[in-house]
């Protein structure tokens, strides 16, 4: 796992918390906005420190949720009005710009 500082963790948390209902961001979007070198770092932070965040608004670059979260995540996103087709979020329509 890449070394992260508390400042980087807090920045990722702030960015995820700022994604409004009805919008999504990719791990790469968040990494870029946080000045991190890899979306994997965002994934690691999300796995270890996101229980109180709108985790369901963060997706991979394909717009598909992780398989083990797919049903729950898609259901939450659809409740917020995020456009989903065939298990994939329409990133062009729902992507948040930081």
Secondary structure, 3 states (H helix, E strand, C coil): CCCCCHHHHHHHHHHHHCCCCCCEEEHHHHHHHHCCCCHHHHHHHHHHCCCCCCHHHEECCCCECCCCCHHHHHHHHHHCCCCEECCEECHHHHECCC
